[in-house]
Amino acid sequence: MAKVQMLALQSIDGYMIDNYNELPVLFSEEVTRLRDAATHLLNENVSLSMLIDWVNNETGCITYLIEASWQTRSIINGMLRMRLIDEIVLYTIPVMLGTGVCLYQQELPKTNWKVVKTVSHNDEMSLTIFRKVK
């Protein structure tokens, strides 16, 4: 069965952080690991209807990964509305930006998630992985 992962980096007040260059080396190493583990990398041009077809018809352990950015947030919100995302990998940087771009654009349907992993990295960021409850 296929799995769809979303990777997001945010401030503690919920704004997306797109500039990975100023982040700890550990973060870029972990992003590289996630990208390498994914079977398919998705972008803002993915068709939701095609993704539904792929997810429903794939055999074996296939992982789709989409990274949250201002370019992908619309498609991610569509994926969340259609309940296509199975896992959220959320990195939080301990900074309050006060302004910026929020990932979640509109009211989304209620979906239950469970925390499957939390890790703090040298007081520079935290990782929380959420998995959708089926």
Residue frames as qw, qx, qy, qz and C-alpha x, y, z in Angstrom:
[[0.000, 0.889, 0.458, 0.000, 0.00, 0.00, 0.00],
 [0.398, 0.511, -0.017, 0.762, 1.29, 3.45, -0.85],
 [0.395, -0.681, -0.386, 0.482, 1.97, 6.11, 1.78],
 [0.258, 0.767, 0.128, 0.573, 1.86, 9.88, 1.29],
 [0.552, -0.459, -0.301, 0.628, 4.14, 11.95, 3.54],
 [0.138, 0.917, 0.103, 0.361, 4.19, 15.71, 4.00],
 [0.636, -0.165, -0.247, 0.713, 7.33, 17.42, 5.27],
 [0.027, -0.908, -0.193, -0.371, 6.91, 20.85, 6.84],
 [0.513, -0.058, -0.339, 0.787, 9.20, 23.28, 8.60],
 [0.182, -0.818, -0.343, -0.424, 7.53, 25.93, 10.73],
 [0.053, 0.414, -0.454, 0.788, 8.10, 28.48, 13.46],
 [0.096, -0.231, -0.869, 0.428, 6.45, 27.93, 16.83],
 [0.326, 0.412, 0.312, -0.791, 3.77, 30.45, 15.88],
 [0.659, 0.396, 0.627, -0.124, 2.84, 28.35, 12.84],
 [0.427, 0.812, -0.175, -0.357, 4.48, 30.14, 9.90],
 [0.938, 0.252, 0.100, 0.215, 6.28, 28.19, 7.20],
 [0.286, -0.765, 0.425, 0.390, 10.03, 28.53, 6.90],
 [0.835, 0.548, 0.039, -0.013, 11.30, 28.19, 3.33],
 [0.279, 0.816, -0.481, 0.159, 14.93, 29.22, 3.86],
 [0.968, -0.219, -0.094, 0.081, 16.65, 25.94, 4.72],
 [0.609, 0.537, -0.306, 0.497, 20.14, 27.48, 4.28],
 [0.104, -0.631, 0.412, -0.649, 20.20, 29.04, 7.76],
 [0.862, -0.371, 0.017, -0.345, 19.11, 25.89, 9.55],
 [0.538, -0.547, 0.641, 0.010, 21.22, 23.36, 11.43],
 [0.250, 0.410, -0.808, -0.341, 23.15, 20.86, 9.32],
 [0.253, 0.067, 0.934, -0.242, 21.20, 18.11, 11.04],
 [0.547, 0.513, 0.353, -0.559, 18.00, 19.36, 9.43],
 [0.498, 0.606, -0.423, -0.454, 19.39, 19.25, 5.89],
 [0.048, 0.282, -0.957, -0.037, 20.75, 15.76, 6.56],
 [0.364, 0.242, 0.818, -0.374, 17.35, 14.55, 7.73],
 [0.563, 0.600, 0.057, -0.565, 15.57, 16.17, 4.76],
 [0.332, 0.518, -0.720, -0.321, 18.02, 14.40, 2.45],
 [0.146, -0.071, 0.974, -0.160, 17.30, 11.11, 4.23],
 [0.505, 0.434, 0.554, -0.500, 13.53, 11.59, 3.77],
 [0.508, 0.639, -0.259, -0.515, 13.96, 12.48, 0.10],
 [0.181, 0.414, -0.875, -0.173, 16.17, 9.45, -0.49],
 [0.262, 0.083, 0.919, -0.282, 13.69, 7.15, 1.26],
 [0.560, 0.490, 0.268, -0.612, 10.76, 8.42, -0.83],
 [0.601, 0.234, 0.695, 0.317, 9.89, 6.51, -3.95],
 [0.270, 0.640, 0.436, 0.572, 8.38, 9.61, -5.59],
 [0.186, -0.326, -0.245, 0.894, 8.88, 13.31, -4.83],
 [0.166, 0.749, 0.620, 0.162, 5.74, 15.38, -5.44],
 [0.206, -0.079, -0.010, 0.975, 5.51, 19.07, -6.29],
 [0.299, 0.401, 0.303, -0.811, 2.85, 21.72, -6.87],
 [0.435, 0.301, -0.499, -0.686, 2.04, 20.25, -10.29],
 [0.048, 0.045, 0.997, -0.047, 0.79, 16.90, -9.04],
 [0.512, -0.225, -0.409, -0.721, -2.74, 16.05, -10.07],
 [0.464, -0.230, 0.630, -0.578, -4.87, 15.01, -7.10],
 [0.892, 0.184, 0.056, -0.408, -6.90, 12.63, -9.25],
 [0.694, 0.457, -0.550, 0.083, -3.70, 10.98, -10.51],
 [0.013, -0.436, 0.743, -0.508, -2.37, 10.74, -6.94],
 [0.728, -0.086, 0.392, -0.556, -5.60, 9.07, -5.79],
 [0.900, 0.331, -0.203, -0.198, -5.23, 6.57, -8.63],
 [0.448, 0.521, -0.668, 0.284, -1.55, 5.91, -7.82],
 [0.280, -0.367, 0.676, -0.574, -2.21, 5.45, -4.09],
 [0.808, 0.027, 0.309, -0.501, -5.13, 3.09, -4.67],
 [0.914, 0.373, -0.102, -0.125, -3.43, 0.99, -7.33],
 [0.216, 0.686, -0.671, 0.183, 0.19, 0.76, -6.15],
 [0.949, -0.248, -0.194, 0.003, 1.44, -2.55, -4.86],
 [0.719, 0.104, -0.313, 0.612, 4.39, -2.81, -2.53],
 [0.412, -0.690, -0.266, 0.532, 5.90, -0.19, -0.24],
 [0.353, 0.545, 0.248, 0.719, 5.66, 3.05, -2.21],
 [0.286, -0.665, -0.352, 0.593, 6.20, 6.41, -0.47],
 [0.268, 0.730, 0.270, 0.568, 5.22, 9.76, -1.95],
 [0.435, -0.480, -0.288, 0.705, 6.78, 12.85, -0.32],
 [0.183, 0.793, 0.259, 0.521, 5.71, 16.46, -0.69],
 [0.435, -0.182, -0.332, 0.817, 7.56, 19.32, 0.99],
 [0.025, -0.876, -0.462, 0.135, 5.55, 22.27, 2.29],
 [0.331, -0.126, 0.132, 0.926, 6.41, 25.62, 0.73],
 [0.311, 0.494, 0.174, -0.793, 4.49, 28.62, -0.53],
 [0.355, 0.288, -0.635, -0.623, 4.42, 26.91, -3.96],
 [0.335, -0.067, -0.931, -0.127, 3.02, 23.61, -2.65],
 [0.169, 0.087, 0.663, -0.724, 0.66, 24.79, 0.07],
 [0.618, 0.176, -0.076, -0.763, -2.42, 24.86, -2.21],
 [0.686, 0.146, -0.670, -0.243, -1.92, 21.28, -3.38],
 [0.225, 0.063, -0.848, 0.476, -1.15, 20.18, 0.21],
 [0.386, 0.090, 0.413, -0.820, -4.40, 21.74, 1.42],
 [0.727, 0.184, -0.336, -0.570, -6.23, 19.86, -1.34],
 [0.536, 0.159, -0.824, 0.089, -4.50, 16.65, -0.28],
 [0.019, -0.004, 0.740, -0.672, -5.53, 17.25, 3.34],
 [0.570, 0.127, 0.118, -0.803, -9.13, 17.99, 2.34],
 [0.800, 0.196, -0.429, -0.372, -9.21, 14.72, 0.39],
 [0.776, -0.480, 0.379, -0.151, -7.49, 12.89, 3.26],
 [0.844, 0.465, -0.249, 0.091, -4.62, 11.75, 1.03],
 [0.184, 0.654, -0.604, 0.417, -1.79, 12.52, 3.46],
 [0.851, -0.267, -0.453, -0.003, -0.95, 9.60, 5.73],
 [0.715, -0.391, -0.218, 0.537, 1.96, 11.06, 7.65],
 [0.094, 0.958, -0.032, 0.269, 3.08, 14.58, 8.62],
 [0.743, -0.113, -0.196, 0.629, 6.76, 15.10, 9.38],
 [0.061, -0.946, -0.154, -0.278, 6.84, 18.42, 11.18],
 [0.601, -0.009, -0.272, 0.752, 10.00, 20.26, 12.16],
 [0.193, -0.939, -0.257, -0.124, 9.51, 23.22, 14.47],
 [0.497, 0.323, -0.247, 0.767, 12.14, 25.91, 14.94],
 [0.368, -0.661, -0.516, 0.402, 12.00, 27.74, 18.30],
 [0.151, -0.079, 0.088, 0.981, 11.43, 31.22, 16.90],
 [0.257, 0.715, 0.580, -0.292, 8.33, 33.41, 16.69],
 [0.369, 0.217, 0.430, 0.795, 8.20, 35.11, 13.31],
 [0.113, 0.472, 0.336, -0.807, 5.06, 37.15, 13.97],
 [0.595, 0.584, -0.028, -0.551, 4.17, 37.21, 10.26],
 [0.133, -0.323, 0.864, 0.364, 4.57, 34.99, 7.27],
 [0.616, 0.089, -0.521, -0.584, 2.78, 32.35, 5.27],
 [0.623, -0.174, 0.646, -0.405, 0.69, 29.74, 7.08],
 [0.038, -0.105, 0.940, 0.324, 0.57, 26.29, 5.55],
 [0.112, 0.469, 0.873, -0.074, -3.09, 25.69, 6.31],
 [0.002, 0.136, 0.298, 0.945, -5.20, 27.97, 4.14],
 [0.550, -0.283, -0.265, -0.740, -8.78, 27.05, 4.86],
 [0.682, -0.274, 0.490, -0.468, -10.87, 25.09, 7.27],
 [0.334, 0.286, -0.877, -0.193, -9.91, 21.46, 6.88],
 [0.800, -0.287, -0.370, -0.376, -12.04, 18.40, 7.65],
 [0.596, -0.595, 0.473, -0.259, -11.61, 16.85, 11.08],
 [0.818, 0.293, -0.492, 0.054, -9.00, 14.12, 10.85],
 [0.739, -0.644, 0.193, -0.041, -7.53, 12.20, 13.77],
 [0.559, 0.607, -0.505, 0.255, -3.75, 11.86, 14.02],
 [0.825, -0.550, -0.024, 0.126, -1.48, 10.15, 16.50],
 [0.007, 0.864, -0.503, 0.009, 2.03, 11.16, 17.47],
 [0.988, 0.067, -0.110, 0.086, 4.45, 8.39, 16.50],
 [0.738, 0.011, -0.148, 0.658, 7.72, 10.19, 17.20],
 [0.073, -0.987, 0.000, -0.143, 9.00, 13.31, 18.93],
 [0.787, -0.067, -0.080, 0.608, 12.64, 14.33, 19.14],
 [0.080, -0.985, 0.036, 0.146, 14.41, 17.49, 20.26],
 [0.804, 0.334, -0.008, 0.492, 17.62, 18.34, 18.41],
 [0.538, -0.023, -0.177, 0.824, 20.14, 20.35, 20.48],
 [0.037, -0.672, -0.392, 0.628, 17.59, 23.02, 21.43],
 [0.034, -0.276, 0.422, 0.863, 17.63, 24.13, 17.75],
 [0.561, 0.033, -0.412, -0.718, 14.51, 22.35, 16.51],
 [0.529, -0.042, 0.773, -0.349, 12.05, 19.62, 17.33],
 [0.319, 0.079, -0.782, -0.529, 10.68, 16.86, 15.16],
 [0.556, 0.115, 0.630, -0.530, 7.17, 15.50, 15.53],
 [0.199, 0.045, -0.823, -0.531, 5.81, 12.81, 13.26],
 [0.579, 0.153, 0.422, -0.681, 2.05, 12.41, 13.09],
 [0.023, -0.025, -0.925, -0.379, 0.33, 9.43, 11.49],
 [0.543, -0.117, -0.191, -0.809, -3.29, 9.51, 10.37],
 [0.390, 0.001, 0.841, -0.375, -5.60, 7.31, 12.40],
 [0.279, 0.002, -0.728, -0.626, -7.58, 5.14, 10.03]]
